[in-house]
């Protein structure tokens, strides 16, 4: 019994705490985690945007790409033909809805519907 009392308590890292908080917010938004989604299924995901970039695509058009992290994994959101969407910026939390697929080894949602958190 004494050895249990002397054992140092494990402290969660800041990253682990952030992951737990994102998972809780996804649950509160009524969404399942990315790791629980089946490929090609229609899903709803909730998380935080880590990066937002504009990428060129065929015929001089462009696409807005954003990395959404939900505490369990990351998915690339792609809005074809868009250079900018008001409110889509790094650090912003949102819920997205769409059909999940793969592009190489990464998960991707094309032209997802989205709801920005207040």
C-alpha positions in Angstrom: 0.0 0.0 0.0 2.8 2.4 0.9 4.4 1.9 -2.5 1.2 3.1 -4.3 1.3 6.3 -2.3 4.9 7.0 -3.2 4.4 6.3 -6.9 4.5 9.6 -8.8 1.3 10.7 -10.4 1.3 10.6 -14.2 0.7 14.0 -15.6 -1.1 14.4 -18.9 0.8 16.4 -21.4 -0.8 19.6 -22.8 -1.3 17.8 -26.1 -3.2 14.9 -24.4 -5.4 17.4 -22.6 -6.2 19.2 -25.8 -7.0 15.8 -27.5 -9.4 14.9 -24.7 -11.1 18.3 -24.8 -11.6 18.0 -28.6 -13.0 14.5 -28.2 -15.5 15.8 -25.6 -16.5 18.7 -27.8 -17.1 16.3 -30.7 -19.3 14.1 -28.5 -21.2 17.2 -27.3 -21.8 18.2 -31.0 -23.2 14.8 -31.6 -20.4 13.6 -33.8 -18.4 10.4 -33.9 -14.6 10.5 -34.0 -12.7 10.2 -37.3 -11.2 6.9 -36.2 -14.8 5.5 -35.8 -15.8 6.4 -39.4 -16.1 3.9 -42.2 -14.6 4.9 -45.6 -17.1 6.1 -48.1 -19.7 6.7 -45.4 -21.6 9.9 -44.9 -20.4 11.4 -41.6 -20.4 14.4 -39.3 -17.1 15.4 -37.7 -16.3 18.1 -35.2 -12.9 19.5 -34.6 -10.4 22.3 -34.9 -8.8 23.6 -38.1 -5.0 23.2 -37.9 -4.1 24.8 -41.3 -5.9 26.4 -44.3 -4.2 26.7 -47.7 -5.2 27.4 -51.4 -4.1 24.8 -53.9 -4.1 25.1 -57.7 -6.1 22.4 -59.6 -6.7 21.8 -63.3 -7.4 24.6 -65.8 -6.3 27.4 -63.5 -9.0 26.8 -60.9 -8.1 26.5 -57.3 -9.3 24.7 -54.2 -9.3 25.7 -50.6 -7.9 22.9 -48.3 -8.1 22.8 -44.5 -6.8 20.2 -42.0 -9.5 19.3 -39.4 -8.3 17.6 -36.2 -10.8 16.0 -33.9 -8.5 14.6 -31.2 -8.3 11.2 -32.8 -7.1 12.0 -36.3 -6.9 14.5 -39.1 -9.0 14.8 -42.2 -8.4 17.1 -45.2 -11.4 19.3 -46.2 -11.4 20.4 -49.8 -13.7 23.1 -51.3 -13.3 22.9 -55.1 -13.3 26.3 -56.9 -12.9 28.3 -53.8 -10.0 30.6 -52.8 -11.4 31.7 -49.5 -14.4 31.1 -47.2 -15.2 33.6 -44.5 -14.6 32.1 -41.1 -12.5 29.1 -42.3 -9.2 29.9 -40.6 -6.7 28.1 -38.4 -7.8 27.6 -34.8 -11.5 27.8 -35.7 -13.7 25.0 -34.4 -16.5 23.7 -36.7 -18.7 20.7 -37.6 -18.5 19.3 -41.1 -20.9 16.9 -42.9 -20.0 14.9 -46.0 -18.9 11.6 -47.5 -15.5 10.5 -46.2 -13.0 9.1 -48.7 -9.3 8.7 -49.1 -6.6 10.5 -51.1 -3.6 8.4 -50.8 -3.2 7.5 -47.2 -5.1 10.5 -45.9 -8.9 10.9 -45.2 -10.6 13.6 -47.2 -14.0 15.3 -47.5 -14.8 17.1 -50.7 -17.1 20.2 -50.6 -18.4 19.4 -47.1 -21.3 21.3 -45.5 -20.0 23.1 -42.4 -21.2 24.9 -39.3 -18.9 27.3 -37.5 -18.8 27.3 -33.7 -19.6 30.6 -32.1 
